Amino acid sequence: MKILIVDDERNIRLTLKDILGDEGFECKTVPSGEKALAYLAEERVDMMILDVRLPGMDGLEVLEKTLQLEPDLDVLMISGHGTIETAVEAVKRGAYDFLEKPLSMAKVLTAVRNIREKRTLQWKVREEQDREELQYRLVGHSDVMETLRATIRQVAPTDSKVLITGESGTGKELVAQALVSQSQRKGQPFIKFNSAAIPAELVESELFGHEKGAFTGATTRKIGKLERANHGTLFLDEIGDMGLSAQAKILRVIQEGTFERVGGNKTLTIQTRVIAATHKDLEAMVREGTFREDLYYRLNVIPIHIPPLRDHLEDIPDLVDHFQLLFSHQYNFPPKSFSPGALRLLQSYTYPGNVRELKNLLERCSILLPAREITREMLRPFLPAADEVVSSLRSQLTFREAKREFERQFLRTQLQRYDWNISLAARQLGMHQPNLSRKIKELGIEPE
């Protein structure tokens, strides 16, 4: 930590510098407020020890101008002519603390150490917030992503229930997080509950809590997710995997805002916003009788559908940059770059696992490939072959989408075979060249 010591008494400056230097602090000393401000205009410090009584500009004025330059700077005021009024005024103007002369070096060290601990904690909190913001950022500038962001901005300030749908790996939790961060409940509890991740027999206990003795092993009372979400937001992830018994109880919570813990008879009241998500077709489940129709309509007040990654492959360069920055924070190495050819190869695949699959692929590349720039040739072994792509996607796509994907992969392979000579490829494929050119443009196939 770097400290600027401002005092017109040379002995005090040197004494503070020696003592704090022995503690491992880097110290710079100046004799006046004017020189302190000039130094701060050029250099950054973490803390200032500032005398109130200075020649020229006094310490309180220096304090005010300093905090205009560096609002986050911690300033420890000192004075040999201190009064309670001066101390109160200094703290009101933003000083961290006030010490009287003759200085107790033990008190100075205690104050400096406290400031160091506070700044370390602030840095850790800020770093965690930056990491969380980066982790939950919605990335991409395609039309579908801009539409998604616009919908979130419109819906977030309300307390309406939201049902988020989309294939696995599209980022349903990210959308839920974005809704919360832009809502009036930001800063209140955001409790996540994943029905698919919890054994069916434990769902009600986890969600509603239980009383002591409610069942074998219930040795103490347990507060459930619902109570923890009071005044905040409850995110019911994979709601399609929830059993009918728990569905009935959740319906009551949504309708009346009341429930009982498992094994209890006391009715509890909560006020919480419910956001649900699923990759399943709830309408089909309603027809099959595996999902309650009344719960479906209660949840589906505002439907938000997240498109699969294959519908916005143009966002892949943005996603690559985003994940490289995320991995850089996570693994403490410089972000890697991808060559234009590597980016085009990434855009030639349609990702049945969506953004999650892309993230995992990029993470493997970042860890296993030592080069700072990843080329197409380095990347190729990490991607499935074209025939594997089509076979893996058949269960995920409609017939029309699967046909289009097969055409894209087939024509790309043939064009590579003939070195992107469209005339030769057309002859070998038994097509007219204008028809092949039109097809290439329609499918968005580009030379690699």
Secondary structure, DSSP 4 states (H G I P E B T S, - for coil): -EEEEE-S-HHHHHHHHHHHHHTT-EEEEESSHHHHHHHHHH---SEEEEESS-SSS-HHHHHHHHHHH-TT-EEEEEESS--HHHHHHHHHTT-SEEEESSP-HHHHHHHHHHHHHHHHHHHHHHHHHHHHHHHT-----SHHHHHHHHHHHHHTTS---EEEE--TTS-HHHHHHHHHHTSTTTTS-EEEEEGGGS-GGGHHHHHH-B-TTSSTT--S-B--HHHHTTTSEEEEETGGGS-HHHHHHHHHHHHHSEE--BT----EE---EEEEEESS-HHHHHHHTSS-HHHHHHHTTEEEEPPPGGG-GGGHHHHHHHHHHHHHHHHTSPPPEE-HHHHHHHTT---TTHHHHHHHHHHHHHHH---SEE-HHHHGGGS--HHHHHHHHTTTS-HHHHHHHHHHHHHHHHHHHTTT-HHHHHHHHT--HHHHHHHHHHHT----
